[in-house]
Amino acid sequence: MATESNMETRTVDPAVDPLIDTHVRAFLKELNANADEPLEKKTPEAARAVLSGAQA
């Protein structure tokens, strides 16, 4: 059982994480390309536009 005192926190770069499928990495890269702000901060309409563009 892990306790707070012995847990290690690491930041993993999703662009090179081998546990993330290559197609998913490419999709995430497209979503983040030219991002002026995080997706969760965009209006719903703007977020949908980003998603539509990435799926095209």
N, C-alpha and C positions, 0 to 999 in steps of 0.2 A: 504494500500500500504506500503510495507516494504521499509525502507530506509537503507542506509549503516550504519547509526549510531545505528539502533536498531536491526540489523540482528545478530544472534548468529551463530557462526561457530562451529560445532562439528565434531569430527572424530568418525565414527562408525566402529567397527570391523566387517567386512563382515562375519567372521566365526560364529558370534552369532547374526547377524542382523535378526530379525524375518520377515522382509520384503523381504528377499531373500529366495527363495524356497530351501528346504533341498537338492534336487538333484543338483541344481545349486551350492550350497555351497560345496557339495562333489566334483563336477567337478572342481571348482576353487581351492579347496584344493589339488586335484591331479595335476593341472597345476602348482601350486606353490611348490609342493614337490621337495625337492633337487634342488631348483632353484639357480644356481650359479650367474645369472644375470637376470634382468627383461626381460620379453618376448619381449618387444618393442626394446630392445637393441640387440637382437639376429639377426643373418642373417635370411633371409626368409627361407632358407633350415633348419636351426636349429629350428626356430619357428614351422615350419611344423612338424618336428620330435617330438617336445614336444606335439603338438596337437594330432598327430597320436598315441603317446604313451598313452595319457590321454583318448582317445576314445576307446582304445583296451580293 
